[in-house]
């Protein structure tokens, strides 16, 4: 049996700066007619995996995300197409990365506002999470996100 997760962590994640958003690279092994890409916790995935999901888009320039997490970290991988990642803080700063192949990914820590723009179609995003789904983890309103970050900054 795998590790058990509590639906609510004991304390909120610390305030993450935009510099905590990292571009990751995964090893690929080409073979005739195929390419193997490896995602491995402890080797090249910097977070333990509790949940994996995909988002598919069949319309260009579709937006996704538009929220932050209180404690969940995510690794976002573009499996197909072009997906632009935008990470924002509460002070107007932002980081952008264009993901175009599964060898490349973005690590998004908690307390960062994340948006994705599916620039081409079809596009397919795979997301690794270090925490299972919990509705109370999500901050879906930017003003609430700003207040959450300001409270974390004042407490540190």
N, C-alpha and C positions, 0 to 999 in steps of 0.2 A: 504494500500500500504506500502511496506517495505521501509527501509532507502535507500536514493539515494547516490550513490558514484560518485565522480568525477573521470574521467579516469586518471588524473595525480594529484598526491598530491602536496601540496604547497611547500614542502621542502623534501630533502632526509632523510631517516632514519639515526639515529646515528650509529656509528660503534659499532657492537656487538662483544663481546669476545666469545670465545668458551665456557666459563662458562655460557653463556646465553642459550645454548642448554640444555634442561631439559627433563628428562624422566618423563612421566606422567602416572598416573594410573586412570582407570575408574571403577566405581562400576559395579559389575555383580550380577545378581539375578538368581540363578539356579531354574529351575522347571523341572518336569518330561519331559524328551525328548528335553529340550531346555534351552538356557541361554539368558537372556536379559542383554545387555550392554548399559549403558546410557552415551550419549555425550551431555552435556548441557552448552551452553554459560552462563557465570556468575556463574556456579556451579563448573564444573570441566574442561571446555574448557577455557583456559586463553585468548582467542582472540574472537572478534566478528566474525561471519561467513558471508562472502559475496559470497563464491564460494566453492563447493565441487566437487571433481572428483575422479575417480578410475583409476588405472593402473593394468591391468591383464597381467601375464606372463605365457606362457606355455612352456618355455625353461629354464632349470636350468642355473644359473650364468649369467643371462641377466643383463646388466647394465642400469640404468635409472638416471634421474636427470642430473648431470654434468653441473650445472649452479647455479647462485646466483640471489637473488632478491634485487632490490634497496630499496623497501619499504614494500613488502608483507611478512607477517609472515605465517608460515604453521605449522599444526599439522599433522603428518604422523602416520597412524594406519595400522597395518598389519591385514587384515581380514582373510587371509588364507595363509598357507605356512610359510616360513622363509625369512625375508627381512632384510638385513644388511644395516643400515644407517651409512654414513660417512659424518661428517661435517668438513670443513677445513677453516683455516684462510689464510692470505697472507704470513705468516711467516713460514709456514711448520708445524704448529700445526694441530692436528686432534682429533676428538672425534668419537668413534664407539659405536653403539648399535645394538644388534640383536633383532629384533622384531619378536615374534612368536605367538601372540594371540591378539585379539582386546581389551583386558583389559589394554594393554600397548601402549604407543605412544611416539613420540618424538616431542617436540616443537622446531622448527627451526626459529630463528628470521631472519630479513633481514640482508644483508651484510655478510652472511655465505655461502660458497660454499657447496652445497649438492649433494651427490651421493647416489644411492640406488642400491643394488645388490640382485636380486631375487634368493636366494640360492636353493630353492626347487620349484617344480612345482606340481600342479598349485599354483601360488601365486597371491594374490590380495591386493593391497595397496589402502587405502582411504586417501585423503588429504583434510583437511579443510583449507581454506585460508581466511584471513581477508581483502582481496582486490580482486576485480574482475580482470579477465585477462586483461593485458595491455602489448603489445609487448615490450614497452620501459622499463618495469620493469625488464626484464630479462637481465642478463649478462651471455653470453654463452661462452665466451673466458676467459681462466684463466688469461692471461696476462692483459686483460682489467679489470678483477675482482681485481687483485693485484693493479693496478693503481687506481681503485675506492677506495679501502680500504686505500691505502697510502694517497690519497687526503683527505679522511675523517679524518684520524689520524692527518694529518698536520693542518687541520682546527680546531681540538679540543684542 
